[in-house]
Structures are given as C-alpha cells and as structure tokens.
C-alpha cells in the first residue's frame, strides 16, 4: 500500500525525477536496436513463455485502455513486482523499474524469483526512470501496477508522456480490487503473452493458494477476538493503513480477519500517520509491518520506547506484511499461510 514514506504520492512532484533524457535521443536509441527484432516478428519466433508470435495482439487493462500490437510483445519492460508475477507464469521481461536491488546488490523483496542480474534496471527507486535506457531496449510493451486510477506505478509524471510514446502500456490494479482478482488479471495478461495457465506448476500453485485461503478463513473464524493492525515505520512517523484500500488486506478482511480501522486517514484514503509519541493510539493483538526495503523494519525500532510498549510487540506478535504482493498464486499462497499461522498462534493482548 502506498504511503508518504515509501511511495510519496502526495509529494510526487518533488520526488519523481527520472526520465530527463530528451525524447529525440530516446527515439534515436530505440531506432538503433530494432532490425533483428522486426525480422524475428515476421518469422514468428517464440516468446519467453514459449508461445508463437502470430497475428495481432491486444489486451484491455484496468484503466479501460486496450493496448495493441501487430504481434505478441516479446520485449517487455515492467514494474519489478509485476515482472516477478509474469516470471512465475513463464513470461520474461527485458527490463524493470522499481525496487530491484538493495544497497548491497541483493535482490529486493519485490523482485521475487527474477534474476536481477539478467534484466536491465532502468530505475531502482521511486522517481527514477531512465528514458534513454528504456528506449534502447526497443520496448514492445510497458506494464505496471495501478494504485490510483490512470497512474502507472513508478512511472514519473515528468517523463510519462515521453515514455508512453515508445510502446503500448498496460496498468493492472493493486488497489480497488482483491488479491484473487489481481492474480487473475496478471494471469490473463500472462496468457495473452504466451503463458500456459494449465502448466503443472501454475495449477499446483493455484491449489496451494486456495488451500491457504481456506486456512486463513478458518483461523479468523476460530479467533474472532484477534485484532490486526497494518503498520509501516519511518524515522519520524508510524503509518496505520486502511485494510480496504489494498488488494491483499481487503481480501484478508473478506476472509474474516479483523483489522484496526484508522479514523484519520490521508486525503487519498490509504493510511493515518502517527508521531511515535502517539503510536499506542490503536491497540492490536497482531501487527503486520511493511516489509519493503524502504521501510524501517521492527528489528531496527529498539530506539523507539513507545514501540517497545505496544502489547503486540511485548507478546512477540509482530509479523512481516508484503505490502506490494507479487500477484501470482505461487507468491500469494505463502502470504495467506503466514497470516493464518500468526492468528492461530496469537493470544489476546489488546
């Protein structure tokens, strides 16, 4: 879920600085890379998922816009988490933007099973998007998440017009939907790009997801007294998120999980920010903490005495929250299992 710490939508104009390269340079770079790709398209070469390029391609995204191409796109550039979901269905990308590598060069949590050393990283943090690098990839499709209607996640406002001229784009909801629906939409996109949704690994992952969802429903029903808080930490503020505004927590809520509901959310409706002096405003039995690399993790909050006094912290009932899920069955099943296990083991402490 976006917040002012990790994805400053309310400060987009200050932090979105990528894509400063002139469009003329970008288009020139794009034009210099493409003759073999055009020949491959004509000859019907296979795409990364093993499907054939045959005839025109189209896909209607969650903006209501239909992306079109004269053949199935192969050279795909995507937001890191979206690329990771496509990878789980067997569709590979040539470039990514968004959290991909940590400061020590390791894969970011949002990269999933992507080989981060085999993709071109055209932006690793919020506001970064190198238009020249993007154009040089000769992109045939741009894919990203959508947290706010008609906004492509991690595509800077300042350069989006240049970026969107270079290839068709697809946006898929990460908010205003549920986890199963988001997974289905990513699967539909993957299938349009050549993925086999009947592949054994895909059907097995779907079965694990459905089993985990049943487990979470049962856990929530067995312990209706357990209250869960969705949190994220920065040096100066603690964010309490509203469950209904993210695909994952809305679905958990539908399965019966009881969430703390902040009563003074931001203008965009995602979260309430609290000073550390007021972090005890809401009492919870379990705290789910934002696991993104840009958020301060619980192990680093020892200097915050008010954090240490929270009942859930004292009870050891703090768990990671995958704030931006990779929307594949394979990656979402463990998220459901982890929350189910936390509720099964939780004691009432609030």
C-alpha positions as CSV (number, residue, x, y, z in Angstrom):
1,X,0.0,0.0,0.0
2,X,1.4,3.4,-0.9
3,X,2.4,5.8,1.9
4,X,4.3,9.0,2.3
5,X,7.4,7.1,3.4
6,X,7.9,4.6,0.6
7,X,5.9,5.9,-2.3
8,X,5.1,9.6,-1.8
9,X,2.1,10.1,-4.0
10,X,1.3,13.3,-2.1
11,X,4.8,14.5,-2.9
12,X,5.1,13.1,-6.4
13,X,6.2,16.4,-7.8
14,X,9.2,16.6,-5.5
15,X,10.5,13.1,-5.8
16,X,9.6,11.9,-9.3
17,X,12.8,13.0,-11.2
18,X,13.5,10.2,-13.6
19,X,13.4,10.3,-17.4
20,X,15.2,13.6,-18.1
21,X,16.6,12.4,-21.4
22,X,15.2,14.2,-24.4
23,X,12.7,12.3,-26.4
24,X,14.7,12.8,-29.6
25,X,17.7,11.0,-28.1
26,X,15.4,8.3,-26.7
27,X,13.7,7.6,-30.0
28,X,17.1,7.5,-31.7
29,X,18.3,4.9,-29.3
30,X,15.1,2.9,-29.8
31,X,15.6,3.1,-33.6
32,X,19.1,1.8,-33.4
33,X,18.3,-1.5,-31.8
34,X,15.4,-3.0,-33.8
35,X,16.2,-4.6,-37.2
36,X,16.6,-8.2,-35.9
37,X,13.5,-7.9,-33.7
38,X,11.4,-6.9,-36.7
39,X,12.8,-9.8,-38.6
40,X,12.0,-12.2,-35.7
41,X,8.5,-10.9,-35.5
42,X,7.9,-11.6,-39.2
43,X,9.4,-15.1,-38.9
44,X,7.2,-15.9,-35.9
45,X,9.9,-16.6,-33.3
46,X,8.9,-17.9,-29.9
47,X,8.4,-15.6,-26.9
48,X,9.8,-16.1,-23.4
49,X,6.8,-18.2,-22.4
50,X,7.2,-20.5,-25.4
51,X,4.2,-19.1,-27.4
52,X,4.4,-18.2,-31.1
53,X,4.1,-14.6,-32.3
54,X,1.1,-14.9,-34.6
55,X,-1.2,-12.1,-35.7
56,X,-2.2,-9.0,-33.9
57,X,-2.2,-8.8,-30.1
58,X,-4.4,-6.8,-27.8
59,X,-5.2,-6.6,-24.0
60,X,-7.7,-4.4,-22.2
61,X,-6.2,-3.2,-19.0
62,X,-7.6,-1.9,-15.7
63,X,-7.7,1.7,-17.0
64,X,-10.1,0.5,-19.6
65,X,-7.5,1.1,-22.3
66,X,-6.8,-1.5,-24.9
67,X,-3.1,-2.0,-25.7
68,X,-2.5,-3.2,-29.2
69,X,0.4,-4.5,-31.3
70,X,0.8,-6.2,-34.6
71,X,2.3,-9.3,-32.9
72,X,2.6,-10.6,-29.3
73,X,5.1,-8.4,-27.5
74,X,8.4,-10.0,-26.6
75,X,10.4,-7.1,-25.4
76,X,8.5,-6.3,-22.2
77,X,9.5,-3.8,-19.6
78,X,7.6,-3.9,-16.3
79,X,7.5,-2.6,-12.7
80,X,9.6,-5.1,-10.7
81,X,6.8,-6.7,-8.8
82,X,4.7,-7.1,-12.0
83,X,7.7,-8.5,-13.8
84,X,8.1,-11.0,-11.0
85,X,4.5,-12.1,-11.3
86,X,4.8,-12.6,-15.1
87,X,8.0,-14.6,-14.5
88,X,6.0,-17.0,-12.3
89,X,3.8,-17.7,-15.3
90,X,6.8,-18.2,-17.6
91,X,6.8,-14.8,-19.2
92,X,10.2,-13.0,-19.1
93,X,11.0,-9.3,-19.4
94,X,14.0,-7.4,-20.7
95,X,13.8,-4.5,-18.3
96,X,12.4,-3.5,-15.0
97,X,11.8,-0.3,-13.0
98,X,11.1,-0.1,-9.3
99,X,12.8,-1.7,-6.2
100,X,15.0,-4.4,-7.8
101,X,18.3,-4.5,-5.9
102,X,19.1,-3.5,-2.3
103,X,22.0,-1.3,-1.4
104,X,24.3,-4.3,-1.1
105,X,23.3,-5.6,-4.6
106,X,21.0,-8.4,-3.4
107,X,17.5,-8.9,-4.9
108,X,14.9,-6.7,-3.4
109,X,11.9,-8.4,-1.7
110,X,9.8,-7.2,-4.6
111,X,11.9,-9.0,-7.2
112,X,10.6,-12.4,-6.3
113,X,12.3,-15.1,-8.3
114,X,13.6,-12.7,-11.0
115,X,17.2,-13.0,-11.9
116,X,18.0,-9.3,-11.2
117,X,21.4,-9.6,-13.0
118,X,19.7,-10.6,-16.3
119,X,17.4,-7.6,-16.7
120,X,18.1,-4.0,-17.5
121,X,17.3,-1.9,-14.5
122,X,16.0,1.5,-15.7
123,X,15.1,2.8,-12.3
124,X,15.6,1.3,-8.8
125,X,13.9,3.8,-6.6
126,X,10.8,6.0,-6.7
127,X,11.2,8.8,-9.2
128,X,13.9,7.0,-11.3
129,X,13.1,6.0,-14.9
130,X,15.9,6.4,-17.4
131,X,14.1,7.1,-20.7
132,X,17.2,6.6,-22.8
133,X,17.8,3.1,-21.3
134,X,14.2,2.3,-21.8
135,X,14.2,3.4,-25.5
136,X,17.4,1.5,-26.1
137,X,15.7,-1.7,-25.1
138,X,13.4,-1.3,-28.1
139,X,10.3,-1.9,-25.9
140,X,7.2,-3.5,-27.3
141,X,5.1,-3.3,-24.1
142,X,5.3,-1.4,-20.7
143,X,3.5,-2.9,-17.8
144,X,2.9,-1.5,-14.3
145,X,0.7,-1.6,-11.3
146,X,-2.1,0.9,-10.7
147,X,-2.7,2.2,-7.1
148,X,-4.6,5.3,-8.3
149,X,-6.7,5.4,-11.4
150,X,-4.8,6.2,-14.5
151,X,-1.4,6.4,-12.8
152,X,1.3,3.9,-13.7
153,X,3.2,3.0,-10.6
154,X,6.8,4.2,-10.6
155,X,6.4,5.9,-14.0
156,X,7.3,9.6,-13.2
157,X,4.8,12.3,-14.1
158,X,7.5,14.5,-15.5
159,X,8.5,12.0,-18.2
160,X,5.4,9.8,-18.7
161,X,4.4,11.4,-22.0
162,X,7.8,10.6,-23.5
163,X,7.8,7.1,-22.0
164,X,4.3,6.3,-23.2
165,X,5.1,7.3,-26.8
166,X,7.6,4.5,-27.1
167,X,5.4,1.4,-26.6
168,X,1.9,0.4,-25.6
169,X,1.2,0.3,-21.9
170,X,-0.8,-1.9,-19.5
171,X,-1.8,-1.0,-16.0
172,X,-3.3,-3.5,-13.5
173,X,-5.0,-2.6,-10.2
174,X,-3.1,-3.2,-6.9
175,X,-5.9,-1.3,-5.1
176,X,-9.7,-1.2,-5.6
177,X,-9.5,-4.9,-6.2
178,X,-8.9,-8.1,-4.2
179,X,-5.9,-10.4,-4.2
180,X,-7.6,-13.2,-6.2
181,X,-8.9,-10.7,-8.8
182,X,-5.5,-9.1,-9.1
183,X,-3.9,-12.6,-9.6
184,X,-6.4,-13.4,-12.2
185,X,-5.7,-10.2,-14.1
186,X,-2.0,-10.8,-14.1
187,X,-2.6,-14.4,-15.2
188,X,-4.8,-13.1,-18.1
189,X,-2.1,-10.8,-19.2
190,X,0.5,-13.6,-19.0
191,X,-1.7,-15.8,-21.0
192,X,-2.1,-13.2,-23.7
193,X,1.7,-13.0,-23.8
194,X,2.0,-16.8,-24.3
195,X,1.9,-18.3,-20.8
196,X,0.3,-21.7,-20.3
197,X,-2.1,-21.4,-17.3
198,X,-2.6,-25.1,-17.4
199,X,1.1,-25.8,-16.7
200,X,1.5,-28.2,-13.7
201,X,3.4,-25.6,-11.7
202,X,0.7,-23.0,-12.2
203,X,-2.2,-25.3,-11.3
204,X,-0.3,-26.6,-8.3
205,X,0.3,-23.0,-7.1
206,X,-3.3,-22.2,-7.5
207,X,-4.3,-25.2,-5.4
208,X,-1.8,-24.1,-2.7
209,X,-3.4,-20.6,-2.8
210,X,-6.9,-22.0,-2.4
211,X,-5.8,-24.2,0.5
212,X,-4.1,-21.3,2.2
213,X,-7.2,-19.1,1.8
214,X,-9.4,-21.8,3.4
215,X,-6.9,-22.0,6.3
216,X,-6.9,-18.2,6.9
217,X,-10.7,-18.2,6.8
218,X,-10.8,-21.0,9.4
219,X,-8.2,-19.2,11.6
220,X,-10.1,-15.9,11.6
221,X,-13.4,-17.7,12.4
222,X,-11.8,-19.6,15.3
223,X,-10.4,-16.4,16.8
224,X,-12.8,-13.5,16.2
225,X,-11.3,-11.6,19.1
226,X,-7.9,-11.1,17.5
227,X,-7.4,-7.7,16.0
228,X,-4.7,-6.9,13.5
229,X,-3.0,-3.6,12.7
230,X,-1.3,-2.9,9.4
231,X,1.7,-0.7,10.1
232,X,4.7,0.8,8.4
233,X,7.6,2.7,10.0
234,X,9.8,5.7,9.2
235,X,12.2,7.6,11.4
236,X,9.6,10.2,12.3
237,X,6.2,8.6,11.6
238,X,4.3,5.4,12.1
239,X,1.7,4.7,9.4
240,X,-1.5,2.7,10.1
241,X,-3.1,1.5,6.9
242,X,-6.8,1.1,6.0
243,X,-7.4,-2.5,5.0
244,X,-9.9,-1.9,2.3
245,X,-7.6,0.1,0.1
246,X,-5.2,-2.7,-0.8
247,X,-5.9,-5.9,-2.7
248,X,-4.3,-8.1,-0.1
249,X,-5.8,-6.7,3.1
250,X,-9.2,-6.2,1.6
251,X,-9.2,-9.9,0.7
252,X,-8.0,-10.9,4.2
253,X,-10.9,-8.8,5.6
254,X,-13.3,-10.7,3.3
255,X,-11.9,-13.9,4.7
256,X,-12.8,-12.8,8.2
257,X,-9.7,-11.1,9.6
258,X,-10.5,-8.2,11.9
259,X,-8.4,-5.1,11.2
260,X,-7.9,-1.9,13.2
261,X,-9.5,0.9,11.2
262,X,-7.7,4.2,11.4
263,X,-10.0,7.1,11.9
264,X,-8.0,10.0,10.3
265,X,-6.7,8.7,7.0
266,X,-4.8,10.8,4.5
267,X,-6.6,12.6,1.7
268,X,-6.1,9.7,-0.7
269,X,-7.6,7.3,1.8
270,X,-4.7,4.9,2.4
271,X,-3.3,5.5,5.9
272,X,-3.1,7.6,9.0
273,X,0.3,8.8,10.1
274,X,1.1,9.0,13.8
275,X,4.0,10.5,15.6
276,X,6.0,8.0,17.6
277,X,4.6,9.6,20.8
278,X,1.2,8.6,19.7
279,X,2.0,5.1,18.3
280,X,-0.1,3.5,21.0
281,X,-3.3,5.1,19.8
282,X,-4.6,1.8,18.4
283,X,-4.3,-1.4,20.4
284,X,-3.8,-4.6,18.4
285,X,-3.1,-8.3,19.0
286,X,-1.0,-8.7,15.9
287,X,0.9,-6.0,14.0
288,X,1.7,-6.6,10.3
289,X,4.8,-4.5,9.4
290,X,5.6,-3.3,5.9
291,X,8.5,-5.5,4.6
292,X,9.6,-3.2,1.8
293,X,13.3,-2.2,1.8
294,X,12.4,1.5,2.1
295,X,10.6,1.0,5.4
296,X,12.3,0.6,8.8
297,X,12.0,-3.0,9.9
298,X,10.9,-4.0,13.5
299,X,14.4,-5.1,14.4
300,X,15.6,-1.5,14.0
301,X,13.0,0.0,16.2
302,X,14.7,-0.7,19.5
303,X,15.3,3.1,20.0
304,X,11.6,3.8,20.0
305,X,10.3,3.2,23.6
306,X,6.7,3.7,22.6
307,X,7.0,0.9,20.1
308,X,8.5,-1.4,22.7
309,X,5.5,-0.8,24.9
310,X,2.9,-2.0,22.4
311,X,1.1,-5.1,23.6
312,X,1.7,-7.0,20.4
313,X,5.4,-6.1,20.4
314,X,5.7,-7.3,24.0
315,X,3.9,-10.5,23.1
316,X,6.2,-11.2,20.1
317,X,3.2,-10.9,17.8
318,X,4.7,-8.8,15.0
319,X,4.9,-10.3,11.5
320,X,6.0,-9.0,8.1
321,X,3.5,-7.7,5.7
322,X,4.1,-8.0,2.0
323,X,2.8,-4.5,1.2
324,X,3.1,-4.9,-2.5
325,X,2.4,-8.5,-3.3
326,X,3.7,-10.3,-6.4
327,X,0.3,-11.2,-7.9
328,X,0.9,-14.8,-8.7
329,X,-0.6,-17.8,-7.0
330,X,2.9,-19.0,-6.1
331,X,3.8,-15.8,-4.2
332,X,0.5,-15.1,-2.6
333,X,-0.2,-18.6,-1.1
334,X,2.7,-18.2,1.5
335,X,1.3,-14.7,2.5
336,X,-2.1,-16.3,3.4
337,X,-0.4,-19.1,5.2
338,X,1.8,-16.8,7.3
339,X,-1.2,-14.7,8.4
340,X,-3.2,-17.8,9.2
341,X,-0.4,-19.2,11.3
342,X,0.0,-15.9,13.2
343,X,-3.7,-15.8,14.0
344,X,-3.7,-19.5,15.0
345,X,-0.9,-18.8,17.5
346,X,-1.9,-15.4,18.7
347,X,-3.0,-14.6,22.2
348,X,-5.4,-11.8,23.0
349,X,-3.2,-9.0,24.4
350,X,-5.1,-5.8,23.5
